[in-house]
């Protein structure tokens, strides 16, 4: 219950508790990087790890969503931070310092998100919740996390069905009052149907003996190989931090 059983060798620890600790500390380390070179090195390292672990295409597509946010930073930040001018668009001056800062943030964000996807992307929410509970996180917080992750996809499917129903009735979005009213009705119906589904799910859980707590299974002790691979990955992350703090 607490381990992953891949069909091929993996560089990641199988025990989910060690995975969570390693990825949490690694993301904290990446957030403290100040050098663009080391941040880029961290991103390349995460990219290589993702390619080595052969993560699913759907996870790579999720990374593209994050890169849209990074692209927005690249568009705006060069014009917000003062410094030597790199180029100008009318009255707006893009600074070299702004471009460098945007690149630094982009590398850190991309490296952190990619690392999270590699470590936790293929894991089922209930197993991840069991590992979080084993790490002594509050049970109510773990339960909220598991339920949210489980039913966000259900709500998204419901929203897709409602949107298809609107399109079947020849709805064409535009910048007019009818569009705003239609989307307002869509959101309202989505909330009503989500609440109704939540009541049905709660009743089904109560019929199956649910008493307000998930019956998480007892996890087995981590294997020596889990500690070894976790230590190696943690040492690599600390090495990146050392490269950032100590100039060579």
Backbone torsions as a table, in degrees:
resi	resn	phi	psi	omega
1	UNK	NA	-33.8	-177.2
2	UNK	-97.2	4.2	-177.1
3	UNK	-125.9	162.0	174.6
4	UNK	-105.2	139.6	-177.9
5	UNK	-117.3	80.6	-178.0
6	UNK	-73.1	158.2	179.3
7	UNK	-85.2	-6.1	-177.9
8	UNK	-138.6	162.2	179.3
9	UNK	-59.6	142.8	-179.0
10	UNK	-131.6	146.6	176.0
11	UNK	-81.2	-11.7	-176.0
12	UNK	-89.5	148.9	174.2
13	UNK	-65.9	140.6	-179.7
14	UNK	-73.9	-32.4	-179.0
15	UNK	-71.6	125.4	-174.9
16	UNK	-69.5	-27.1	178.1
17	UNK	-65.5	-42.7	178.0
18	UNK	-68.6	-37.8	176.3
19	UNK	-57.5	-46.7	-178.3
20	UNK	-62.5	-43.2	-179.5
21	UNK	-64.6	-45.4	-177.7
22	UNK	-64.4	-46.9	-176.3
23	UNK	-69.6	-34.0	177.1
24	UNK	-64.3	-47.2	179.7
25	UNK	-66.6	-37.9	179.9
26	UNK	-65.1	-42.0	178.2
27	UNK	-65.4	-38.9	175.5
28	UNK	-61.4	-40.0	178.1
29	UNK	-65.5	-45.1	-180.0
30	UNK	-60.7	-34.4	-178.5
31	UNK	-68.7	-18.7	-178.4
32	UNK	-94.8	-1.7	-178.0
33	UNK	-68.4	137.4	-178.7
34	UNK	-115.5	-16.9	-178.0
35	UNK	-97.1	134.0	178.9
36	UNK	-63.9	-36.2	-178.5
37	UNK	-63.7	-46.5	-179.1
38	UNK	-70.9	-34.5	176.4
39	UNK	-64.5	-40.6	177.3
40	UNK	-66.4	-38.3	177.2
41	UNK	-63.0	-39.6	177.4
42	UNK	-64.0	-40.1	178.5
43	UNK	-64.9	-43.7	178.9
44	UNK	-63.5	-40.6	178.1
45	UNK	-61.8	-42.9	177.1
46	UNK	-64.6	-37.2	179.3
47	UNK	-65.1	-42.9	178.8
48	UNK	-64.8	-41.2	178.7
49	UNK	-63.1	-40.6	177.7
50	UNK	-63.7	-40.5	178.2
51	UNK	-68.1	-37.1	179.5
52	UNK	-66.2	-39.9	-178.9
53	UNK	-81.2	-8.9	177.3
54	UNK	54.2	57.7	179.6
55	UNK	-69.7	157.7	-173.2
56	UNK	-67.0	156.9	-179.6
57	UNK	-63.5	-33.3	-179.9
58	UNK	-61.4	-33.9	178.1
59	UNK	-71.0	-36.3	175.5
60	UNK	-64.0	-36.4	178.5
61	UNK	-66.0	-34.4	175.7
62	UNK	-63.3	-35.3	177.2
63	UNK	-63.0	-34.0	178.3
64	UNK	-62.8	-33.4	176.3
65	UNK	-63.8	-40.1	177.8
66	UNK	-66.0	-38.8	-179.1
67	UNK	-64.6	-24.3	173.3
68	UNK	-63.6	-40.1	174.9
69	UNK	-65.1	-41.2	178.5
70	UNK	-63.8	-39.2	178.2
71	UNK	-62.0	-38.5	177.1
72	UNK	-62.6	-38.0	176.3
73	UNK	-63.8	-42.9	179.4
74	UNK	-63.2	-32.5	-178.6
75	UNK	-74.7	-37.9	-171.9
76	UNK	-96.5	-40.9	-170.6
77	UNK	-63.3	-38.4	178.9
78	UNK	-57.3	-25.1	-179.2
79	UNK	-92.1	-5.6	-176.5
80	UNK	-103.5	-21.5	-176.5
81	UNK	-104.7	126.3	180.0
82	UNK	-71.3	154.7	179.7
83	UNK	160.4	-175.8	178.4
84	UNK	-57.8	133.1	-176.2
85	UNK	-70.5	132.6	177.2
86	UNK	-99.1	-44.2	173.7
87	UNK	-160.8	170.9	-178.0
88	UNK	-135.5	147.8	173.6
89	UNK	-126.2	98.1	-174.9
90	UNK	63.8	-126.6	179.1
91	UNK	-81.2	-6.4	-176.8
92	UNK	-88.9	133.3	179.9
93	UNK	-113.3	123.1	176.6
94	UNK	-92.4	125.7	-176.9
95	UNK	-95.5	151.5	176.2
96	UNK	-64.9	-36.9	178.4
97	UNK	-63.7	-38.3	178.5
98	UNK	-65.9	-40.1	177.7
99	UNK	-64.2	-43.3	179.6
100	UNK	-63.9	-40.7	179.0
101	UNK	-66.1	-40.1	177.8
102	UNK	-64.1	-40.5	178.3
103	UNK	-64.7	-39.2	178.8
104	UNK	-62.7	-48.5	179.6
105	UNK	-63.6	-41.7	179.8
106	UNK	-61.2	-42.7	179.5
107	UNK	-65.9	-42.0	-178.8
108	UNK	-67.4	-43.6	179.7
109	UNK	-65.1	-46.3	-178.5
110	UNK	-63.9	-42.3	179.4
111	UNK	-63.5	-42.3	-178.3
112	UNK	-66.9	-46.1	-178.8
113	UNK	-65.9	-41.2	179.3
114	UNK	-63.4	-40.3	178.6
115	UNK	-64.0	-41.7	177.5
116	UNK	-61.8	-40.2	179.6
117	UNK	-67.6	-39.1	-179.9
118	UNK	-66.2	-44.4	-175.5
119	UNK	-76.7	-41.4	-168.9
120	UNK	-118.4	-11.7	-175.6
121	UNK	-56.3	-46.0	-176.2
122	UNK	-80.2	-1.1	-172.6
123	UNK	-86.5	135.1	176.9
124	UNK	-68.1	145.0	-177.3
125	UNK	-57.8	-38.9	-176.9
126	UNK	-66.9	-35.8	178.3
127	UNK	-72.1	-37.6	176.7
128	UNK	-65.4	-38.8	176.7
129	UNK	-63.8	-39.0	177.9
130	UNK	-63.1	-39.0	178.7
131	UNK	-68.2	-40.4	177.5
132	UNK	-63.6	-40.4	178.6
133	UNK	-65.8	-36.7	177.9
134	UNK	-67.5	-23.8	176.6
135	UNK	-85.8	12.1	173.9
136	UNK	71.2	25.7	170.7
137	UNK	-72.8	152.4	-179.3
138	UNK	-56.6	135.5	-176.2
139	UNK	-61.9	-36.9	179.7
140	UNK	-65.0	-37.3	178.2
141	UNK	-68.0	-41.5	178.4
142	UNK	-64.6	-42.2	179.6
143	UNK	-63.1	-41.0	177.8
144	UNK	-62.9	-41.3	179.0
145	UNK	-62.9	-47.5	-176.9
146	UNK	-63.4	-44.4	-179.0
147	UNK	-66.5	-38.9	-179.5
148	UNK	-64.6	-48.9	-179.4
149	UNK	-62.6	-38.4	-177.9
150	UNK	-67.0	-41.3	-169.2
151	UNK	-102.8	-3.5	172.0
152	UNK	-62.5	-41.9	178.8
153	UNK	-65.8	-34.7	178.0
154	UNK	-65.6	-43.5	178.6
155	UNK	-65.2	-37.2	178.1
156	UNK	-64.0	-40.7	177.2
157	UNK	-63.5	-38.6	177.9
158	UNK	-64.9	-40.9	177.6
159	UNK	-63.9	-37.6	178.2
160	UNK	-64.5	-41.0	178.5
161	UNK	-64.0	-42.4	179.2
162	UNK	-64.8	-39.6	179.9
163	UNK	-67.3	-37.9	176.7
164	UNK	-65.0	-36.9	177.6
165	UNK	-64.1	-37.9	176.7
166	UNK	-64.7	-42.8	179.9
167	UNK	-67.0	-33.3	177.6
168	UNK	-65.5	-21.5	177.0
169	UNK	-97.6	24.1	174.4
170	UNK	66.4	30.8	176.6
171	UNK	-73.2	130.1	177.2
172	UNK	-124.1	112.5	-178.1
173	UNK	-67.4	147.9	177.9
174	UNK	-162.3	-177.2	179.4
175	UNK	-95.0	70.5	180.0
176	UNK	-145.0	171.1	-175.6
177	UNK	-64.4	-37.1	-179.9
178	UNK	-60.6	-40.9	179.3
179	UNK	-64.5	-45.6	-179.6
180	UNK	-63.1	-41.1	178.4
181	UNK	-64.9	-40.5	-179.3
182	UNK	-64.9	-43.3	178.8
183	UNK	-69.4	-32.8	174.4
184	UNK	-63.3	-42.7	176.1
185	UNK	-64.4	-37.1	178.0
186	UNK	-61.3	-46.2	179.8
187	UNK	-64.5	-41.8	179.0
188	UNK	-62.3	-45.6	178.2
189	UNK	-64.6	-35.6	178.5
190	UNK	-64.3	-41.4	178.3
191	UNK	-65.4	-42.3	-179.7
192	UNK	-64.1	-46.3	-179.0
193	UNK	-68.3	-35.2	178.1
194	UNK	-65.4	-41.7	178.1
195	UNK	-64.6	-41.5	178.2
196	UNK	-63.4	-42.0	178.1
197	UNK	-65.5	-37.9	179.4
198	UNK	-61.7	-40.3	177.6
199	UNK	-64.3	-41.8	179.5
200	UNK	-64.8	-42.0	179.3
201	UNK	-64.7	-41.3	179.1
202	UNK	-62.1	-43.8	178.8
203	UNK	-63.5	-39.9	178.5
204	UNK	-64.4	-39.2	178.8
205	UNK	-67.5	-40.2	178.7
206	UNK	-64.5	-36.1	177.3
207	UNK	-65.5	-23.1	179.8
208	UNK	-97.8	15.7	174.0
209	UNK	88.2	16.9	-179.9
210	UNK	-68.2	130.6	-177.7
211	UNK	-119.9	20.5	178.9
212	UNK	100.0	-5.0	180.0
213	UNK	-135.4	141.5	175.9
214	UNK	-78.6	137.1	178.0
215	UNK	-83.1	77.2	-179.4
216	UNK	-69.4	137.9	-179.8
217	UNK	-76.7	153.9	176.5
218	UNK	-70.1	130.9	-178.3
219	UNK	-90.8	144.4	177.7
220	UNK	-75.9	162.1	-179.5
221	UNK	-68.9	145.9	177.8
222	UNK	-61.6	146.4	177.4
223	UNK	-80.7	157.9	177.4
224	UNK	-56.3	-35.3	179.5
225	UNK	-66.2	-31.3	176.7
226	UNK	-65.0	-44.9	177.9
227	UNK	-63.5	-38.6	-178.2
228	UNK	-66.0	-50.9	-178.8
229	UNK	-65.8	-37.0	176.1
230	UNK	-63.8	-39.5	178.6
231	UNK	-66.4	-39.7	178.9
232	UNK	-63.0	-47.3	-179.8
233	UNK	-65.0	-37.4	178.2
234	UNK	-68.0	-37.1	177.2
235	UNK	-64.8	-37.9	177.4
236	UNK	-64.4	-42.1	178.4
237	UNK	-64.5	-41.7	177.2
238	UNK	-66.0	-34.1	176.1
239	UNK	-62.9	-38.7	176.6
240	UNK	-64.3	-41.5	177.7
241	UNK	-63.9	-39.0	178.8
242	UNK	-65.0	-40.4	176.2
243	UNK	-61.2	-34.2	-178.1
244	UNK	-74.8	-36.1	-173.6
245	UNK	-89.5	-27.0	-176.9
246	UNK	-113.1	111.2	179.3
247	UNK	-69.7	142.3	179.7
248	UNK	-108.6	NA	NA
